[in-house]
């Protein structure tokens, strides 16, 4: 499961992507599991192509969010049937009442059993509103 990643739409297809800042403009490294025109195989099952971000009709940062005990969280890791989740609410007293660990000011996390997690879904935030077609 990929919990945090970039996704780009280029020439009508969606790709897992990595932004690559260059001196004068942003480029995006597109990844495809399948061979495609202009993509180079860098390892079995991984083909890449780098294009200017301006050629992408959409660029998003994607996170995984969920609910636990009636509150919203962002998923950061998965290990041994447990998810590391970070509280998205703004209430320190509520976070402490849930038994969350304070990792820094305003940031509360816990390793929660996977079976207690509900409503897990991706949330995509646009990084290029002016080209939004996603």
N, C-alpha and C positions, 0 to 999 in steps of 0.2 A: 504494500500500500504506500503510495506517495502521499505524504501529508502536506508538503509545501513545495510548490513548483511554479514555473512560468509556462503559459500556453500562448501560442501565437497562431493566428490565422493568416496563411499565405497562399495566394492563388486558389482560394476556396476550400482549402483543407486545413485542419487543425493539427498542430504539432506541439509536443513537449519542447520547450525552448529555454535558452539561456541568453540573457542580454550580455553583450560584449561592447563596452564603451570603447570607442576609438577617438582619436584626437579631434575630429571635426563632426562626428555623428555617431549615433548609437546603431550597432549592428545586432542581429539576433542569430544565434546558432540554433538551427532547427534539427530535431532528431526524429527519425522514422525507423520503425522496426523492419520495414520492407524497402527493397531497392526502389529508387525513383530517379528520374532524369536530373542530373546535376548534383545528386547526393553521393558522397563518398563513404564506402564501408570502412569504419574505423575499428570494428571488431564484429564478430559474427552476430547478426541481428541488430546492429546499430549503425545506421547510415546518417550522415550529417551534411548539412549545407548551411553556409553563413550568408545572410542577406541583410541589406540595410533595413532598419526598423521601419523606415518610411514606406517600404514595399509591403509591410504587413497591414492588413485591414483591421487587425485587433491584436492587442497584447495585454495579457492578464496575469496577475499574480493570484495563484489559487491556494487556498488553505482548506483544511478539513475542520468542520465544526460539528458539535454534538450537544446533546443534553445529558445531564447527570443530576439526579435528585431535583429535577425541576428547574435547573439553572443552565445557562448557555456556557459552553467551553470551546476552546480551540484545542485540537489534538496535535501534540508535538512529537510523540514517539509511541512505539508499540513494542512490548517485550513480555514474553512468558505469559500471554493471555491477559495482560494489563496494558492500559493506555495512560500515557502521561498527558494530562489535560490541564489547561490553564484557564482560569476563571475569566469570563468576559464581562461579568457584572461589575458595577462600580462601588459595591458596598463591602468595606473591610469587615464590619461586624458579621455580615452574612457569610463571607468567605471563612472567617474563623469558626462560625457556627457549623459550617459544613465540614470542618476539620482539615481545611487546606493549609499547606505549608506556605508561609510567606518567604519568597525567594529574593525579593527586593521590594522597595516601596511601591505599593499598588499592584504587585504581581503575586498571584497565589496559584499554586499547583498541587496536584495529587496524582498518585498512581492509582487508578480505579480499575476494578475488574471489568473486562471487556463485556461481559454479559449484563452489566448494569448500565451500559451506555445505550442511549436511544437517539433517534433522529440524526444519525451521522450523515453528513452531506458536504459536498464541495461548495465553497463560496469563492467566486471569482470577482476580483476587483480590477477594473479597467485601468491600464497605465497610459492609455492614449485616447482620451475622450473624444478628441476631434475626429478620429477615424473609426468610431464605434460602429461596428456591424456585427458584433458577436452575440 
